[in-house]
């Protein structure tokens, strides 16, 4: 008699509830970046064994010789501060500012961490790192989204105050762990068709 080989049973995943905490952050128009800090290592035979520090783009590890808008070089320049301040693990964020996408009227580049829960305003993070601004939060994902978009339309970028052409928002849904983006312009366009060349900088006049 032939034995029937059964596939491994995979239970249907639980469906998260929609009406749970949603957090809207500003979607900064730069380039995706990440920093990996390795676990602390013990000295080998009395010689220092440096902690592993890596810089990454959206799709690969990069080096100062194979860089992405200077991010790997910046990581190396801030090596000790990043290792001590971020701690072990992968840290995702946006590398943005001068010469990248919208530029935001900046003369320098900045790195803004995505994890607002860990690195929010009251958290001690490396002085060289920013965090994406939280614009709104609540239980109704549509209300949170509209509130955040209205704030950007009225006041401009929170990441770069005075810049009046922000890109949009990212909504983090706590129950599902999912993230969703909504842009202020061409949000309905198919992927790749809504992207524009960087426009002339428009900053709100200083008061």
Protein Blocks (a to p, Z undefined) as FASTA:
>chain_A
ZZddddddddddddddfbbcddddddddddddddddddddddeehiacddddddddfkbc
cdfklcgehlmmmmmmmmmmmmmmnogaddddddedehiajlnopabdcdddfblmlmmm
kbccdfkbccdddfbdcjblklmmmmmmmmmmmnopfklghiacbfbdcdddfknopacd
ddfbhklpcehjlpccdddddddddZZ
